[in-house]
Amino acid sequence: MSNNNEVAGLYSVIEESSRLAGITCARDKVWPILTAYGDALAQAVVAFRVATGERNAKDFDCRFTMLPKSMDPYAVALSNGLTVKTDHPVGSLLEELHREFPVESSGIDFGVVGGFKKTWSFFPTDALQSLSDLVRLESLPAAVAGNLDFFTRYGLADKVSLVGIDYPSRSVNLYFGAAPEENFRAEGITSILRDAGLPAPSDRLIRLGTRAFGIYATLTWDSPKVERITIAAMTPDPTTLPVRIEPKIEHYVKNAPYSTDDRQFVYAITSSPKGEYHKLQSYYKWQSRVENVLLVSDDVRPHAAK
């Protein structure tokens, strides 16, 4: 990806995709990110995200995953001036995580307006990690340990498959792979949100649970609570999901660019104190191994969708 023509080609796709979402791409934010991660991007899985809700209205996110496990994506961002060094624990968490735990691959998120935002650290699918071990990390939010009983109650505490670190928002995403099926049923979703102190689920969230593969939680350093819970489903056609697709997302689905034979999407609904919002991740460069990395069960894999 160090070749300028390749960078220019990917930049053009990002610019086109953000335009579909009604967002103007800032070249001075995006181009340095593409060049900083260099050749690693040639083998990366590339996805774009469009979302509803006030907090998502002014940016369009891009996601590169399956970056080499030898890469420290936060160190790359720092050394290339994509983010500012901080004394906050958010700045030391990834180094601690990669030093103490097996990390199979990494990823980054950035906005076409806001620039560098997140890192992702994927654990091996045969070595999911336990929160009781993760809470030993000095830089991890205390809220994780504070909610250990909550995650244990729902059979999630020993199934951490992925950790996301959001630097501007100073938050952490904990993804739980191969979560118990009951967590995606109406009673399970309702109970989880109630125990987390979040609003009762909408009918759309309950229906999405019937096709969902993933559940993840967002926590911060500033609150003892679980800030958000998200339920996600993978599909080659979001319009076949048992939920009404938001117009903004439907427009993007119909026009989203892709460079591989298969079209794949992850559709998610997030429950937050301010209500629910919807997110669509559209894969521009898809690889079938993503299903395995995300631990998508055969029952809800895209090829099984009716």
N, C-alpha and C positions, 0 to 999 in steps of 0.2 A: 504493500500500500504506500510505500515511500515514493513510487512513481507519481509524478504530478498529474498525469492523465487519469490514473486510477482514483486519486484523491478528488480530482475535479468531477469524475463520473459519479462518485458516491455523494459528493456535495450537491450535485444537481438533483439527485434523487431525493435527498433530504429537503432541499429547497422546494421541490415539487410537492412532497408529502405534507410539509408544513403549510403550504398554500391551501391544500385541500381542507385543512383544519382551520383555515382562516387566520393563520399566524404568519407574520413576515419573518423569514429567517435572517439572523444577523451573522453575516459572513465572518466578522471579526471574532465571534464567539465559537463558531463551528469549525472553521478551517484549522485553527491551531490544535484543536482536539484531534482531528483526523490525522494531522501530521505527527502529533506527539506519540500516538499509539502505533504509528508506522506499519511495519509488515505484519504485525499481529492481527490487524483488521482483515487481511486477505482471507484468513481462515475462520474469522469470527461469524457467529450467528448475528444477523442484523434485524432489529425490530423497531417499530415506531409505535408510539402510544398516543391515543386521543382520549380525552376524558371530559366528563361533565363536571359541574360544580364550580363554585367561585374560586377555589384554590388552584384550579387547573385552567382557568379561562385565558390566561395571558401567555401561555407557553405551550410548546409542543416537544415531547420528549423522544429521544432516540436511545436505544439500548444495544450495546455490543456485549455479547456473552461468549463463552467458550474461549476466552483469552488464556494464554499459557499459565499453568500453575506456578511457574517460576517468576511470573510478573507480579510486582506489587503495584496495582493500578493507582493507588493513592500516592505512592512515591513518584510515579510518572507524572501525575497531575501537579504535584508540588514542584518538581524539577523543571517543568515546562511553564510554570506560572499560570496554570489553569485554575488554581485555588490558592488561598492564602494560608500559610502555616498558622496553627492555633494552639494555645495551651489547654484548650478544652479537651476533655477525654475523648471526644469524637475524633480528634486528630491522632490519637495513639491506639485506638481500638483495633484497627485493621492489622497493624504490625504485631500486636499481641496475639490476635486471632490466628494469623498465619504462622507464628512461631510455635504456638502451643497445640494446634490442631491440624489434622490432615486436610489440605485444601486441594481439590482436584482441578479446579479452574476458577477463573475470575471473570468479572464483567464490570461495565460502567454504564451509567445513565448520564445524559446531558440534555439540557434544553436548548432549543435554537435561539432563545432569547436570553435565558439565564446562565447558559454555559454549564460547566461541570457540576454534577449534583451528587451522584451516588457511586458506591462500589458494591460489588456482589461477590461473595465467596461461597463456592459450591463445595460441599463435602462429598466424598465418594458415596455412591448409592448403596454400597454394602457396608458403609461405616457412618451411618447417621449418628449425630452427636446428642448428648444429653445436656439438658439445661443445668443439671446439678454439677456438671463439669464446667460448662460455659460461665456460670456465675462466679467462678474463681478468677476470671479475668478482671483485673483492677479497673479497667476503663469501661466495662459494661455498665449500662444504667442500673442503678439499684432496683428499679421497678421490675427487672427481670426476676431477681431473687424474691422480691416482694410478692410476685404473682406465681411463684413456683407451684404452690398448691393448686391454683386455678388450672394451670396447664397440665398438671398431673391428673387432676380429676377427669379431664377429657381425653386422657391417653395420648397426650402430645409431648410431654416433657422429654421423652427419650427419642424423639423422631425429628430432630432439627436437621434439615437438609440444606439450608441456605440461609446466609445472614447478609442482609443489606444494610449499608450505612449511608444515611442521608446527611451530608455535611452542612448545607445551608439551613435545613430544618432541625438539625441536631436530633435525629431520631434513628431508631434501629428497627428493621423489619426482620422478624423471625418466621421463616417458612417451615412448615411441618409436612414432611413427605410421608406417604402411605398412612395418612391419618385414618382412624377408625371410621367405618362407614356411617355409624350412627351420628357422627358430627355433621353430616350433610343432609340428614333427615330433618323434617320440620321441627320435631321436638328437640333435637340436638342443637340446631341453629338457634332456636328460641332460648334454650337454656344457656348456651354459651354467651349470647349477647346480654341476657339478663344478669348473669353472674359477673360480666365485665362492666356492668353499669351503663350499657349502651341501649339505644332505643330498640323496641321490639321490631323484628324483621318485617319488611313489606312482603306482599304476596310474590312479587317478582324475585326477591331474594330467596324465598322458600322454594320457588320453582327452579331457580338456577341450581339449587342444591342437588336436584335430582340428576344433574349432569356434571356436577363439579368433581374435580380431582384435587384441588388445593385449598388450603386454608392458611392464612398467615396473620400475624399480629404486629402492630406498630406500637412501640414504647419510646419514651424520651427520658432524658436526664432530669427534666423539670417537674415531672408528675409521677406519683406512685401508681397511677392507673394504667390499664391497657387503653391506649388512645383510640385505636381503630382495629377492627377485625374485617378481613376481606375473604370472600369466597370466590373461587375462580374455576372456569370451565374452558376446555380446549375444543376447538371445532374448526372444520374447514369452511363453514358457512354460518356465521352468527345469526342469520335470519331463521335458521332451523332450531335455535334454542327456544325453550319454553318460556321466554320472556319477551316483552315488548322492547325493541331496540330504540334507544333515543335517536331522534332525527339527526343530530350532529354526528353520531357514530355511524348511523346507516349510510349517510352520504359518504363518509370516509371508506366504509367497507366496499361500496360499489366502485370506488375509483382508486383504491390503494394500489400502488405499484408493487410488483414482486418479480424476483429474478430466478426463482427455482420452479420446478414443475408443479409442486404442490403449493396450494394456498393454505395457510394455517393462521389461526387467531387464538388468542386467549381473551375471553370476556370475563370481566370481574365486577362484582358489586361490593363496595366498601361501606361498612356501617361506622358512622362517626357520631359524636355528640350532637352535631348539627344536622344529622340526617344521612341519607344514603347518596352515594354518587357512583356513576358507572365508568368503567375503563375498558378500552379495547386495545390490545396489543396485536399489531399486525406484523407478521414476519415478512421482511423483504428478502433476506437470505435465510432459508429454512434448512435445517438438517434433521433427519428423522431421529437421531440420537437425543434430541431435545426431549422427546417423550420419555425416554429412559432416565435422563438426568433429573427431570421434574417428577419422576415416579408416577406418571399417569397410568392408572390401572387399565387393563384391557377392556373393562366394562364401559369406560367413558372415553377411550381413545377416539380420535377423530374418525378412524375407519369404521368404528362401531356405531357412529351416529346414524340415526335413521332420518 
